[in-house]
Amino acid sequence: MPENLELHQFVDGFRRGETSTKRLLTRWKSQMNCPYLGIILATLSSLFFSLCSVIVKGLVDVNPMELASFRFVGVLLPAIPIVVYNRQPVFPAGKRVILLLRCFMGTTGLMLSFYAFRHMPLADASVIIFSTPVFVAIFARVFLKEQCSIFNVITIVLTLVGVVLITRPPFVFGETSPSALESERYAGKNYDIWGPVAAISSTLFGANVYILLRALKGLHFSVIMTNFGAFALIYTLIVCGSIGAICWPACGHDRWLVVVLGIFSFLGQILLTLSLQMEQAGPVAIARCADIVFAFIWQIMFFGETPTGYSLLGAVLVVSSVILTALKKWALSLPRDSMVRKRLRYLIMD
């Protein structure tokens, strides 16, 4: 899910403002005698975000763009009190253009991911979208002129191979005949083309968000999140209006699920924030890989879609790349005399 894109901005914000809030949370963590509380909260965050994906996929009578509007309410609500409490300028001068670009990229990426969840097997879409951090190296090389090391090349190749195995494009694997269940489920939805196209496009938009966040690293995370939530809500409502999808969901089952979507989005965002206050970004990013595990479980439990061997192998490759990338970033953030850094020395060698 696109929540992974917020990891860097959360970390930047908390490093600049390690105030009494973080000290209080650290004390709470030690009093509970649970050194892994941050990891547990990150995993719970993954649980809630994965359930949001289930709701998006299951609400077939509600347009994905309309569901995205409700999702962005969950982004905006926790950000407003934080930006007010910290007395931050909501729309700071000198950063407005980049801030608007970040909002546009992030919003478009999330809407595309919702489309992919609707038109692809849940786990396949989750794996592709989750590969976003690996592709950041490409855009950092193009736009920021950062070095692209052998490590980056290896993780990018692993991820691309994994995505190919998951999407199984006909020009590589030839024409395949889908099962009767798959044909019925995706009849008339062009699953073979537009679902993977949306998922991959969402990944590319997400990678650009990382680059823009680096340009905004001087801003407090609550400012970025408030702008993102407000812009995204207006943007999705305009898109919904243009396609005639603005309507309150039907009474009963659908309406309750939409409310639950907003609540789960809110809980997932708050738990992710707390986990990053207690733990470094690297371990949290690894814990967020649980999102993919949950996606495979929900895919089988709720939708009766059994993943293929290709999907499982592709998921292993993509998750391995994401974990290696997170481990490298974590190792680089540790002191040079740290034992953990010494054990991970092969990852930080260029």
C-alpha positions as CSV (number, residue, x, y, z in Angstrom):
1,M,0.0,0.0,0.0
2,P,1.0,3.6,-0.5
3,E,1.4,4.1,3.2
4,N,5.0,2.9,2.7
5,L,5.7,6.2,0.9
6,E,5.2,8.1,4.2
7,L,8.1,6.3,6.0
8,H,10.7,8.9,5.1
9,Q,8.7,11.9,5.9
10,F,7.6,10.5,9.3
11,V,11.3,9.8,10.1
12,D,12.4,13.3,9.0
13,G,9.7,14.9,11.1
14,F,10.5,13.0,14.2
15,R,14.2,13.5,14.0
16,R,13.8,17.2,13.9
17,G,11.2,17.1,16.7
18,E,12.2,14.4,19.2
19,T,10.2,16.1,21.9
20,S,8.4,15.0,25.1
21,T,6.0,12.9,23.0
22,K,8.7,10.5,21.8
23,R,10.3,10.4,25.3
24,L,6.9,9.5,26.7
25,L,6.4,6.7,24.1
26,T,9.9,5.4,24.8
27,R,9.1,5.3,28.5
28,W,5.8,3.5,27.8
29,K,7.7,1.0,25.7
30,S,10.2,0.3,28.5
31,Q,7.5,0.1,31.1
32,M,5.6,-2.5,29.1
33,N,8.9,-4.5,29.0
34,C,8.4,-5.0,25.2
35,P,11.4,-4.0,23.2
36,Y,9.6,-4.9,20.0
37,L,6.5,-2.8,20.5
38,G,7.3,-0.6,17.5
39,I,7.6,-3.7,15.3
40,I,4.3,-5.0,16.7
41,L,2.5,-1.7,16.0
42,A,3.9,-1.6,12.4
43,T,2.6,-5.2,11.9
44,L,-0.8,-4.1,13.2
45,S,-0.7,-1.2,10.9
46,S,-0.1,-3.6,8.0
47,L,-3.1,-5.6,9.2
48,F,-5.4,-2.6,9.0
49,F,-4.1,-1.4,5.7
50,S,-4.5,-4.9,4.2
51,L,-8.1,-5.0,5.4
52,C,-8.6,-1.7,3.7
53,S,-7.5,-3.4,0.4
54,V,-10.0,-6.2,1.1
55,I,-12.8,-3.7,1.5
56,V,-11.8,-1.9,-1.7
57,K,-11.8,-5.2,-3.6
58,G,-15.1,-6.4,-2.0
59,L,-17.2,-3.3,-2.5
60,V,-17.9,-4.0,-6.2
61,D,-20.9,-1.7,-6.3
62,V,-18.9,1.4,-5.2
63,N,-16.5,3.0,-7.6
64,P,-12.8,2.7,-6.6
65,M,-12.3,6.5,-7.0
66,E,-15.1,7.1,-4.6
67,L,-13.6,4.7,-2.1
68,A,-10.3,6.6,-2.4
69,S,-12.1,9.7,-1.2
70,F,-13.1,7.9,2.0
71,R,-9.5,6.6,2.3
72,F,-8.1,10.1,2.2
73,V,-10.3,11.1,5.1
74,G,-8.3,8.6,7.1
75,V,-5.1,10.4,6.0
76,L,-6.4,13.9,6.8
77,L,-8.0,13.3,10.2
78,P,-4.8,12.4,12.2
79,A,-2.7,15.0,10.5
80,I,-4.8,18.1,11.4
81,P,-4.5,17.9,15.2
82,I,-0.7,17.3,14.8
83,V,-0.1,20.3,12.6
84,V,-2.2,22.5,14.9
85,Y,-0.4,21.2,18.0
86,N,3.0,21.9,16.4
87,R,1.9,25.3,15.1
88,Q,3.3,24.6,11.7
89,P,2.5,26.8,8.6
90,V,0.0,24.7,6.6
91,F,1.0,25.9,3.1
92,P,4.6,27.3,3.5
93,A,6.0,29.6,0.9
94,G,8.9,28.4,-1.3
95,K,7.7,24.8,-1.1
96,R,4.2,25.1,-2.6
97,V,4.9,23.8,-6.1
98,I,6.8,20.8,-4.9
99,L,4.2,20.2,-2.3
100,L,1.4,20.2,-4.9
101,L,3.4,17.9,-7.1
102,R,3.9,15.5,-4.2
103,C,0.1,15.6,-3.5
104,F,-0.7,15.0,-7.2
105,M,1.7,12.1,-7.5
106,G,0.6,10.5,-4.3
107,T,-3.1,10.8,-5.0
108,T,-2.9,9.5,-8.5
109,G,-0.7,6.6,-7.3
110,L,-3.2,5.6,-4.6
111,M,-6.2,5.8,-7.0
112,L,-4.4,3.6,-9.4
113,S,-3.7,1.1,-6.6
114,F,-7.4,1.0,-5.7
115,Y,-8.2,0.3,-9.4
116,A,-5.6,-2.5,-9.3
117,F,-7.0,-4.0,-6.2
118,R,-10.4,-4.1,-7.8
119,H,-9.2,-5.7,-11.1
120,M,-6.4,-8.0,-10.0
121,P,-5.9,-10.7,-7.4
122,L,-5.4,-8.9,-4.1
123,A,-2.0,-10.4,-3.3
124,D,-0.6,-9.8,-6.9
125,A,-1.6,-6.2,-6.8
126,S,-0.2,-5.8,-3.2
127,V,3.2,-7.2,-4.2
128,I,3.6,-5.0,-7.3
129,I,2.6,-1.8,-5.4
130,F,4.8,-2.8,-2.4
131,S,7.9,-2.8,-4.7
132,T,7.9,1.0,-4.9
133,P,11.0,1.6,-2.7
134,V,13.2,-0.5,-4.9
135,F,12.5,1.7,-8.0
136,V,13.4,4.8,-6.1
137,A,17.1,4.3,-7.1
138,I,16.2,4.7,-10.8
139,F,14.5,8.1,-10.3
140,A,17.1,9.2,-7.8
141,R,19.7,8.6,-10.4
142,V,17.7,10.4,-13.1
143,F,16.5,13.4,-11.2
144,L,18.9,13.8,-8.2
145,K,22.0,12.4,-9.9
146,E,22.5,10.0,-7.0
147,Q,24.8,7.0,-7.4
148,C,23.1,3.8,-8.5
149,S,25.2,1.0,-6.9
150,I,25.5,-2.7,-7.8
151,F,23.3,-3.3,-4.9
152,N,20.5,-1.1,-6.4
153,V,20.9,-2.9,-9.8
154,I,20.6,-6.3,-8.2
155,T,17.4,-5.4,-6.2
156,I,15.9,-3.7,-9.3
157,V,16.5,-6.8,-11.4
158,L,15.1,-9.1,-8.7
159,T,12.0,-6.8,-8.5
160,L,11.5,-6.6,-12.2
161,V,11.7,-10.4,-12.6
162,G,9.2,-10.8,-9.7
163,V,6.8,-8.4,-11.3
164,V,7.0,-10.2,-14.6
165,L,6.3,-13.5,-12.9
166,I,3.3,-12.0,-11.2
167,T,1.8,-10.2,-14.2
168,R,2.8,-13.0,-16.7
169,P,2.6,-10.8,-19.9
170,P,1.5,-12.8,-22.9
171,F,4.5,-11.7,-25.0
172,V,6.8,-13.5,-22.5
173,F,4.6,-16.4,-21.4
174,G,2.4,-16.8,-24.4
175,E,-1.4,-16.8,-24.4
176,T,-2.7,-18.6,-21.3
177,S,-6.2,-19.8,-20.7
178,P,-7.5,-18.7,-17.3
179,S,-9.4,-21.0,-15.0
180,A,-13.2,-20.9,-15.1
181,L,-13.3,-19.2,-11.7
182,E,-10.9,-16.5,-12.8
183,S,-12.7,-16.0,-16.1
184,E,-16.0,-15.5,-14.2
185,R,-14.5,-13.2,-11.6
186,Y,-12.7,-10.9,-14.1
187,A,-15.1,-11.2,-17.0
188,G,-15.4,-7.9,-18.8
189,K,-12.7,-6.2,-16.7
190,N,-9.7,-6.7,-18.9
191,Y,-7.7,-8.1,-16.0
192,D,-4.9,-9.3,-18.3
193,I,-4.1,-5.7,-19.2
194,W,-5.5,-2.8,-17.1
195,G,-5.1,-4.3,-13.6
196,P,-1.3,-4.8,-14.0
197,V,-1.0,-1.5,-15.9
198,A,-2.6,0.3,-13.0
199,A,-0.5,-1.5,-10.4
200,I,2.8,-0.8,-12.2
201,S,1.8,2.8,-12.9
202,S,0.9,3.2,-9.2
203,T,4.4,2.0,-8.4
204,L,6.1,4.5,-10.7
205,F,4.0,7.4,-9.3
206,G,5.0,6.2,-5.8
207,A,8.7,6.1,-6.6
208,N,8.5,9.8,-7.8
209,V,6.8,10.6,-4.5
210,Y,9.9,9.5,-2.7
211,I,12.0,11.9,-4.8
212,L,9.7,14.8,-4.1
213,L,9.7,14.0,-0.3
214,R,13.4,14.3,-0.3
215,A,13.0,17.8,-1.6
216,L,10.5,18.5,1.2
217,K,12.5,17.0,4.0
218,G,12.8,20.4,5.6
219,L,9.1,20.4,6.4
220,H,7.4,18.8,9.3
221,F,5.6,15.5,8.4
222,S,2.2,16.8,9.6
223,V,2.4,19.7,7.0
224,I,2.9,17.3,4.2
225,M,0.2,14.9,5.4
226,T,-2.3,17.7,5.9
227,N,-1.7,19.0,2.4
228,F,-1.8,15.5,1.0
229,G,-5.0,14.6,2.7
230,A,-6.8,17.8,1.7
231,F,-5.6,17.9,-1.9
232,A,-6.3,14.2,-2.4
233,L,-9.8,14.5,-1.0
234,I,-10.6,17.4,-3.4
235,Y,-8.9,15.7,-6.3
236,T,-10.8,12.4,-5.9
237,L,-14.1,14.2,-5.5
238,I,-13.5,16.1,-8.8
239,V,-12.6,12.8,-10.5
240,C,-15.7,11.2,-9.0
241,G,-17.9,14.1,-10.2
242,S,-16.4,13.9,-13.7
243,I,-17.3,10.2,-14.1
244,G,-20.6,10.5,-12.3
245,A,-19.5,8.4,-9.3
246,I,-20.4,10.8,-6.5
247,C,-23.1,9.0,-4.5
248,W,-23.4,7.8,-0.9
249,P,-23.2,4.0,-0.8
250,A,-26.4,2.0,-0.5
251,C,-27.8,1.4,3.0
252,G,-26.7,-1.7,4.9
253,H,-23.7,-3.7,4.1
254,D,-21.9,-1.3,1.7
255,R,-22.4,1.8,3.9
256,W,-21.0,0.1,6.9
257,L,-18.0,-1.1,5.0
258,V,-17.2,2.4,3.8
259,V,-17.3,3.6,7.4
260,V,-15.0,0.7,8.4
261,L,-12.7,1.7,5.5
262,G,-12.3,5.2,7.0
263,I,-11.7,3.8,10.5
264,F,-9.2,1.2,9.4
265,S,-7.3,3.8,7.4
266,F,-7.2,6.1,10.4
267,L,-6.0,3.3,12.7
268,G,-3.4,2.1,10.2
269,Q,-2.0,5.6,9.8
270,I,-1.8,6.3,13.6
271,L,-0.2,2.9,14.3
272,L,2.4,3.5,11.6
273,T,3.1,6.9,13.1
274,L,3.6,5.5,16.6
275,S,5.7,2.6,15.4
276,L,8.1,5.1,13.7
277,Q,8.3,7.1,16.9
278,M,9.5,4.0,18.7
279,E,11.6,2.2,16.1
280,Q,13.9,3.0,13.2
281,A,12.6,3.2,9.7
282,G,14.4,0.1,8.5
283,P,12.9,-2.5,10.9
284,V,9.5,-0.8,10.4
285,A,9.7,-1.1,6.6
286,I,10.5,-4.8,7.0
287,A,7.6,-5.3,9.4
288,R,5.4,-3.7,6.8
289,C,6.1,-6.6,4.5
290,A,3.4,-8.4,6.6
291,D,1.0,-6.5,4.4
292,I,1.8,-8.9,1.6
293,V,1.4,-12.0,3.8
294,F,-2.0,-10.7,4.9
295,A,-2.9,-10.1,1.3
296,F,-2.3,-13.7,0.4
297,I,-4.3,-14.9,3.4
298,W,-7.3,-12.6,2.6
299,Q,-7.2,-13.5,-1.1
300,I,-7.7,-17.2,-0.2
301,M,-10.1,-16.6,2.7
302,F,-12.5,-14.0,1.2
303,F,-12.2,-14.3,-2.5
304,G,-11.3,-18.0,-3.1
305,E,-8.3,-17.1,-5.3
306,T,-5.5,-19.5,-4.9
307,P,-2.1,-17.9,-5.9
308,T,-0.2,-19.6,-8.7
309,G,3.4,-20.8,-8.4
310,Y,4.5,-17.9,-10.5
311,S,2.8,-15.4,-8.2
312,L,4.4,-17.0,-5.1
313,L,7.9,-17.0,-6.6
314,G,7.4,-13.4,-7.8
315,A,6.3,-12.3,-4.4
316,V,9.4,-13.9,-2.8
317,L,11.7,-12.0,-5.2
318,V,9.9,-8.7,-4.6
319,V,9.7,-9.0,-0.8
320,S,13.4,-10.1,-0.7
321,S,14.3,-6.9,-2.6
322,V,12.3,-4.7,-0.3
323,I,13.7,-6.3,2.8
324,L,17.3,-6.0,1.5
325,T,16.7,-2.3,0.7
326,A,15.2,-1.7,4.2
327,L,18.2,-3.5,5.8
328,K,20.7,-1.4,3.9
329,K,19.0,1.9,4.9
330,W,18.8,0.7,8.5
331,A,22.5,-0.3,8.5
332,L,23.6,3.1,7.1
333,S,21.7,4.8,9.9
334,L,23.5,2.9,12.7
335,P,26.7,4.1,14.4
336,R,29.9,2.8,12.7
337,D,30.9,0.8,15.7
338,S,27.5,-0.9,15.9
339,M,27.6,-4.8,15.9
340,V,24.5,-4.9,13.7
341,R,26.1,-2.6,11.1
342,K,29.2,-4.8,11.1
343,R,27.0,-7.9,10.4
344,L,25.3,-6.1,7.6
345,R,28.5,-4.7,6.1
346,Y,28.1,-6.6,2.8
347,L,24.8,-4.7,2.2
348,I,26.4,-1.3,2.5
349,M,29.4,-1.9,0.3
350,D,29.1,-0.2,-3.1
